[in-house]
Amino acid sequence: MAISRASVLTGHVLGNVIQTMISLVLVIGVALARGVGLGALGYLWARSAFAKQ
């Protein structure tokens, strides 16, 4: 049975999206468990994303 290339690519992309969403939920869950408020999450992300290294 033949499988089209688009089907393989779609499955790969959807798998990555699901994995990323699960990781995002876990990271936010750990942050909330440690006591970081929801308002601080955006600030902390921006600070770490644009920090000079």
ChimeraX attribute file (.defattr): number of C-alpha atoms within 10 A of each C-alpha:
attribute: neighborCount
match mode: 1-to-1
recipient: residues
	/A:1	3
	/A:2	4
	/A:3	7
	/A:4	8
	/A:5	9
	/A:6	9
	/A:7	10
	/A:8	11
	/A:9	11
	/A:10	11
	/A:11	12
	/A:12	11
	/A:13	12
	/A:14	12
	/A:15	11
	/A:16	12
	/A:17	12
	/A:18	11
	/A:19	11
	/A:20	12
	/A:21	11
	/A:22	11
	/A:23	12
	/A:24	12
	/A:25	11
	/A:26	12
	/A:27	12
	/A:28	14
	/A:29	13
	/A:30	12
	/A:31	15
	/A:32	13
	/A:33	10
	/A:34	9
	/A:35	9
	/A:36	14
	/A:37	11
	/A:38	11
	/A:39	8
	/A:40	11
	/A:41	14
	/A:42	11
	/A:43	11
	/A:44	11
	/A:45	11
	/A:46	11
	/A:47	11
	/A:48	11
	/A:49	9
	/A:50	8
	/A:51	8
	/A:52	6
	/A:53	4
